Amino acid sequence: MMTGEESLRIITEMINKTKFNIRQGSFYLLFWGWLIFACSISEFLLRKFTSINHAYFIWLLVIPGVCISMIYGFVKGRKATVRTYTGNLYMWIWMGFLISATVLFIVHSKSMDTISPYILLLAGFPTFLSGFLIKFKALIIGGICFWVFALVIYFVGPSFASMGTAAAMLTGYLIPGYMLKNKVDNGTV
């Protein structure tokens, strides 16, 4: 039979491990937010100020980004001593996004200039769900922002795709990511 102090210690350890898992979530939001933001702005600048015909090749930087994310997740997953249902659900939601985005890129490969609204549409769903899973309103709003920018890009057209995607990353990943990181760092999660 456990004493009250032992029970409290175990509960405290579980809370701290959950904070660690949430901190991992902020890593992904910030990493992908900055990577996609940088690719979007770079594509815009290359199209606007150079004569490069294939400015969309900048998006090939996403491939090493996937590798970095997977390595980071694998290393952190191996170190985790406790796996929670919420943590596993969170991981599989995002894995579903990765698979869906990959299939979309393959199916849509002949017209990459119009893919942005579809990717943002896909990204909105796991972002929105993740916000509910970790009870973080900024991430829920971030998912909604992805959907709004998907519609704006669709109706305005491909000329707005790079800047619209950058704005979506700012509101969907970067702002919520920094807010989440701040909450974890301050112990207010």
The 8 nearest C-alpha neighbors of each residue, nearest first, counted from 0:
[[1, 2, 5, 3, 6, 4, 7, 9],
 [2, 0, 5, 6, 3, 4, 7, 9],
 [1, 3, 5, 4, 6, 0, 7, 8],
 [2, 4, 6, 5, 7, 1, 8, 0],
 [3, 5, 7, 2, 6, 8, 1, 9],
 [6, 4, 8, 2, 7, 3, 1, 9],
 [7, 5, 3, 9, 8, 4, 10, 2],
 [6, 8, 4, 10, 5, 9, 11, 3],
 [7, 9, 5, 11, 6, 10, 4, 12],
 [10, 8, 12, 6, 11, 7, 13, 5],
 [9, 11, 7, 13, 12, 8, 6, 14],
 [10, 12, 8, 14, 9, 13, 7, 15],
 [11, 13, 9, 15, 10, 14, 16, 8],
 [14, 12, 16, 10, 15, 11, 17, 9],
 [15, 13, 17, 11, 16, 12, 10, 18],
 [14, 16, 18, 12, 17, 13, 11, 19],
 [17, 15, 19, 13, 18, 14, 12, 20],
 [16, 18, 20, 14, 19, 15, 13, 21],
 [19, 17, 15, 21, 16, 20, 22, 14],
 [18, 20, 16, 22, 17, 21, 15, 23],
 [21, 19, 17, 23, 22, 18, 16, 24],
 [22, 20, 24, 18, 23, 19, 17, 25],
 [21, 23, 19, 25, 24, 20, 18, 180],
 [24, 22, 26, 20, 21, 25, 19, 27],
 [25, 23, 21, 22, 27, 26, 28, 20],
 [24, 26, 176, 22, 28, 23, 27, 180],
 [27, 25, 23, 29, 24, 28, 30, 22],
 [28, 26, 30, 24, 25, 29, 31, 23],
 [29, 27, 172, 25, 176, 31, 26, 32],
 [28, 30, 32, 26, 27, 176, 173, 31],
 [29, 31, 27, 33, 32, 28, 26, 34],
 [32, 30, 34, 33, 28, 29, 27, 35],
 [31, 33, 29, 172, 168, 173, 30, 35],
 [32, 34, 36, 31, 30, 35, 37, 29],
 [35, 33, 31, 37, 36, 32, 30, 38],
 [34, 36, 38, 37, 32, 33, 31, 39],
 [35, 37, 165, 33, 39, 34, 38, 32],
 [38, 36, 34, 40, 35, 39, 33, 41],
 [39, 37, 35, 41, 36, 40, 42, 58],
 [40, 38, 161, 36, 42, 41, 37, 165],
 [39, 41, 43, 37, 42, 38, 44, 36],
 [42, 40, 38, 44, 43, 39, 37, 45],
 [41, 43, 45, 39, 54, 40, 44, 38],
 [42, 44, 40, 46, 41, 45, 161, 47],
 [45, 43, 47, 41, 46, 42, 48, 40],
 [46, 44, 42, 49, 43, 47, 48, 54],
 [47, 45, 43, 44, 48, 49, 42, 54],
 [46, 48, 44, 45, 43, 49, 50, 42],
 [49, 47, 45, 44, 46, 50, 43, 51],
 [50, 48, 45, 51, 46, 47, 44, 52],
 [49, 51, 52, 48, 46, 45, 47, 54],
 [52, 50, 49, 53, 54, 45, 46, 48],
 [53, 51, 54, 50, 46, 55, 49, 45],
 [52, 54, 55, 51, 56, 46, 57, 45],
 [53, 55, 56, 42, 45, 51, 52, 46],
 [54, 56, 57, 53, 58, 42, 112, 111],
 [57, 55, 58, 54, 59, 53, 60, 42],
 [58, 56, 55, 59, 38, 60, 54, 42],
 [59, 57, 60, 56, 61, 55, 38, 62],
 [58, 60, 61, 57, 56, 62, 63, 55],
 [61, 59, 58, 62, 63, 57, 64, 38],
 [60, 62, 64, 59, 63, 58, 65, 34],
 [63, 61, 64, 65, 60, 59, 66, 58],
 [64, 62, 66, 65, 61, 60, 67, 59],
 [65, 63, 61, 67, 62, 66, 68, 60],
 [64, 66, 68, 62, 63, 67, 69, 61],
 [67, 65, 63, 69, 64, 68, 70, 62],
 [66, 68, 64, 70, 69, 65, 71, 63],
 [69, 67, 71, 65, 66, 70, 72, 64],
 [68, 70, 72, 66, 71, 67, 73, 65],
 [69, 71, 73, 67, 72, 68, 74, 66],
 [72, 70, 68, 74, 69, 73, 67, 75],
 [73, 71, 69, 75, 70, 74, 76, 68],
 [72, 74, 76, 70, 71, 75, 69, 77],
 [75, 73, 77, 71, 76, 72, 70, 78],
 [76, 74, 78, 72, 77, 73, 71, 79],
 [77, 75, 73, 79, 78, 74, 72, 71],
 [78, 76, 74, 75, 79, 73, 80, 72],
 [79, 77, 75, 76, 80, 74, 73, 81],
 [80, 78, 76, 77, 81, 75, 82, 16],
 [79, 81, 78, 82, 77, 76, 16, 75],
 [82, 80, 79, 83, 16, 13, 17, 78],
 [83, 81, 86, 84, 80, 79, 87, 85],
 [82, 84, 86, 85, 87, 81, 17, 88],
 [83, 85, 87, 86, 88, 82, 89, 90],
 [86, 84, 88, 83, 87, 89, 132, 133],
 [87, 85, 83, 89, 84, 88, 90, 82],
 [86, 88, 90, 84, 89, 85, 83, 91],
 [87, 89, 85, 91, 90, 86, 84, 92],
 [90, 88, 86, 92, 87, 91, 85, 129],
 [89, 91, 87, 93, 88, 92, 94, 86],
 [92, 90, 94, 88, 93, 89, 95, 87],
 [91, 93, 95, 89, 94, 90, 125, 88],
 [94, 92, 96, 95, 91, 90, 125, 97],
 [93, 95, 91, 97, 96, 92, 90, 98],
 [96, 94, 92, 98, 93, 97, 91, 99],
 [95, 97, 93, 99, 94, 98, 100, 92],
 [98, 96, 94, 100, 95, 99, 101, 93],
 [97, 99, 101, 95, 96, 100, 102, 94],
 [100, 98, 96, 102, 101, 97, 95, 103],
 [99, 101, 103, 97, 102, 98, 96, 104],
 [102, 100, 98, 104, 103, 99, 97, 105],
 [101, 103, 105, 99, 104, 100, 106, 98],
 [102, 104, 100, 106, 101, 105, 107, 99],
 [105, 103, 107, 101, 108, 102, 106, 100],
 [104, 106, 102, 108, 103, 107, 101, 109],
 [107, 105, 103, 104, 108, 102, 109, 101],
 [106, 108, 104, 105, 109, 103, 110, 111],
 [109, 107, 105, 104, 110, 111, 106, 103],
 [108, 110, 107, 111, 106, 105, 112, 104],
 [111, 109, 112, 108, 107, 113, 114, 106],
 [110, 112, 114, 113, 108, 109, 107, 104],
 [111, 113, 110, 114, 157, 115, 55, 160],
 [114, 112, 111, 115, 157, 110, 116, 160],
 [113, 115, 111, 117, 116, 112, 118, 107],
 [116, 114, 118, 117, 113, 160, 119, 164],
 [117, 115, 149, 119, 118, 114, 153, 152],
 [116, 118, 120, 119, 115, 114, 121, 149],
 [117, 119, 121, 115, 120, 116, 122, 114],
 [120, 118, 122, 116, 145, 121, 117, 149],
 [119, 121, 117, 123, 146, 118, 122, 149],
 [120, 122, 118, 119, 123, 124, 117, 96],
 [123, 121, 119, 124, 120, 125, 118, 126],
 [124, 122, 142, 145, 126, 120, 121, 146],
 [123, 125, 127, 126, 122, 121, 128, 142],
 [126, 124, 128, 127, 129, 123, 92, 122],
 [127, 125, 142, 129, 123, 124, 128, 138],
 [126, 128, 142, 139, 124, 130, 125, 129],
 [129, 127, 125, 131, 130, 126, 124, 132],
 [130, 128, 132, 126, 131, 127, 125, 133],
 [129, 131, 138, 139, 135, 127, 128, 132],
 [130, 132, 134, 128, 129, 133, 135, 139],
 [133, 131, 129, 130, 134, 128, 85, 89],
 [132, 134, 130, 135, 131, 129, 21, 85],
 [135, 133, 131, 132, 130, 136, 129, 139],
 [134, 136, 130, 133, 137, 138, 131, 139],
 [135, 137, 139, 138, 130, 140, 134, 131],
 [138, 136, 140, 175, 139, 135, 141, 130],
 [137, 139, 130, 141, 140, 136, 175, 135],
 [140, 138, 127, 130, 136, 142, 141, 137],
 [139, 141, 143, 137, 138, 142, 144, 136],
 [171, 142, 140, 138, 144, 139, 143, 170],
 [143, 141, 123, 127, 126, 145, 139, 144],
 [142, 144, 140, 146, 145, 141, 147, 123],
 [145, 143, 141, 147, 142, 146, 171, 148],
 [146, 144, 123, 142, 148, 119, 143, 147],
 [147, 145, 149, 143, 120, 144, 148, 123],
 [146, 148, 144, 150, 149, 145, 151, 143],
 [147, 149, 151, 145, 150, 146, 152, 167],
 [150, 148, 116, 146, 152, 119, 147, 151],
 [151, 149, 153, 147, 148, 152, 154, 146],
 [150, 152, 148, 154, 153, 149, 155, 147],
 [153, 151, 155, 149, 156, 150, 154, 160],
 [154, 152, 150, 156, 151, 155, 116, 149],
 [153, 155, 151, 152, 156, 150, 149, 157],
 [156, 154, 152, 153, 151, 159, 157, 158],
 [155, 157, 153, 152, 158, 154, 159, 160],
 [156, 158, 160, 159, 113, 112, 152, 155],
 [157, 159, 156, 160, 161, 155, 152, 162],
 [158, 160, 157, 162, 163, 161, 156, 152],
 [161, 159, 157, 163, 152, 162, 158, 164],
 [162, 160, 39, 164, 163, 43, 159, 165],
 [161, 163, 165, 164, 160, 159, 166, 39],
 [164, 162, 160, 166, 165, 161, 159, 167],
 [163, 165, 167, 161, 166, 162, 160, 168],
 [164, 166, 36, 162, 168, 167, 163, 39],
 [167, 165, 169, 163, 164, 168, 162, 170],
 [166, 168, 164, 170, 169, 165, 171, 145],
 [169, 167, 171, 165, 32, 172, 166, 170],
 [168, 170, 173, 166, 167, 171, 172, 174],
 [171, 169, 167, 168, 174, 141, 172, 166],
 [141, 170, 172, 168, 167, 169, 144, 142],
 [173, 171, 28, 32, 168, 176, 175, 174],
 [172, 174, 169, 176, 32, 29, 175, 177],
 [173, 175, 177, 176, 170, 172, 169, 178],
 [176, 174, 178, 137, 138, 177, 172, 173],
 [177, 175, 25, 173, 179, 28, 174, 178],
 [176, 178, 180, 174, 179, 175, 181, 173],
 [177, 179, 175, 181, 176, 180, 174, 182],
 [180, 178, 182, 176, 181, 177, 175, 25],
 [181, 179, 177, 183, 182, 178, 25, 184],
 [180, 182, 184, 178, 179, 183, 177, 185],
 [183, 181, 187, 179, 185, 180, 188, 184],
 [182, 184, 186, 180, 185, 181, 188, 187],
 [185, 183, 181, 186, 182, 180, 187, 179],
 [186, 184, 182, 183, 187, 181, 188, 180],
 [185, 187, 183, 184, 188, 182, 18, 181],
 [186, 188, 182, 185, 183, 184, 181, 18],
 [187, 182, 183, 186, 18, 185, 179, 21]]
